Amino acid sequence: MNANFPSSIMAASPATSEGKKKPSLLTSIALGGASCVFTVNFTHPIELVKTRMQVSGDGLVSVVSSTLKNEGVTGFWKGIAFAWGREGSYASIKLGAYAPVRDALGAGKDAPFYLKFLAGAITGGVGSIVGNPFDVMKTLAQANKGKAVPLGTLVGNMYHDQGIAGFYRGLGANIGRACVLNATKMGVYDISKGQVADATGWDRKDPRTVFMSSVMSGFCMTITVSPWDMIRTKLMNQPTDAKLYDGFVDCLVKTVQEGGVLSLWRGFIPIWARFAPTATIQLLTIETLYSTFGYAQI
């Protein structure tokens, strides 16, 4: 691990063997945020379906058909404003800060896999704390099957009923989910790029390498994150004026008692359908932005 971790993470790193410098932490976060906000416009409908399946227990076809019938096509983009806020805060840190943190930890090309996973867990955990309020509001907006509640009203109701603490409900589960998600996403992606490049002869920055590595990352994310995602969604979707669970463990126990262990993976298909394209578009976009601005890629 790099002994100068705190200071080295903020500054742009020296040029690589290819002659390209590495972006500073803030620059990388900005580019990560841009790629995430761009991506969520395409994946938000899948996220909405996944959330409603987890909350209601209904199947994929039932949720899609009822949403389309009762709310129209635009209903699939409910809560998109909160999603933009989430991607611009939480996701920008988990994606954009990964490379600077990884390099600060000394987790280069031949470093042990656990250092890459550690870098992903750190950036995911920090990002989840920053973005939790947007996550809570987005979940409530997506789960609402009635008339869309104005952004100001939803925020006002939460603050009136639960104060600032209400915006941080489910924080423990969200941090756990974010650490597992980003450790898997960025760790698997980083390792896969090397393996794909070695197996095919393609360069690490070749779009084909990036695409295949992103797909692998998305699949592994779905397996490891689904239970955390289920518990987080239930905790965040509690009414603003009521508390249904006494925390992560209580929610986990009640969920298993009601639906069995496999219920923790309810919504697996839409989660995979979201994670695979999300990871692919985000990673392709940020790699393109790195290249466009003359920075070394992940």
C-alpha positions, 0 to 999 in steps of 0.5 A: 500500500502506498505510504503517501496515500492521503496526499497522493490521492488528490494530485494528478499522477505522473505520466504512464508508459503511454505518455498519458497522465492520470487525472486528479481525484476531483477531475476523475470524480467529475468525469465519473459523474458525467458518465453516470448522469448520462447513463441513468437516463437509459437505465432508470425504467429498469430500476423502477421496475426492480424497485416495485417488484421488491416492494410489492412482491409482484412479477416482472410482467405484472409490474410492467403492464400495470405501470404502463396501463395506469401511468403511461410510458412516462411513469417509468421515469418517475423519480428521475430528478432524484436519480440525477442527484444520486448519480451526480453524488454517490455514483460520481464518487464510486466510479470516478474516484476508483482509479485515483484511490486504486493508484494511491493504494498501490494496486497496479496491474499486477497487484493482489486482487483484494487491493482492487476490491478494497479501492472499490469498497472505499469509494463505494462506501464514501459515495453512499454516505454522500448520496443517501438522501437522493437514494431515499427520495428516489426509492419513494418516488419510484415505489409510488404508483399513484399520481406523481408527488412534486419533488418539493412536497416529497422532500418537505413531507420527509423533513416534517415527519422525520427530520434530517434523520429521515434522509439517512434511513437505511444508511447502514444497508446502503453502505454495505450494498455500496461497498459490496457493489463497487468492490465487485464492479470495479474489482472484477472489471479491472481484473477482467480487462487484464484477463481479456487482453491476455486471452485475446491479444486486444489492448486494455483500452480496446472498446471490445475489451472494455465491453466484455469486462463490463458485462462480466462485472455486471453479472457478478454484481447482480449475484453479490448485491441482490440481497443488500439491494432488497434490504436497502429498498425495504428500509428506504421505502418505509412511509415517511410517517411510520417505521416498519423495521428497527434496522438492517437485521430486523428487516433481514429477519422479517424478509426471510421469515415472510418469503424465505432466503431466496426472496432476497434475490427477488427481482434478480432479472431486472437487477441484472438487466439494469446492472449489465447495461449500466456497468457497460455504458458507464465504463465505456463512457468514462473510458472515452472521457478519459481518452478524450481529455488525454488521461490514462484509462482505468 
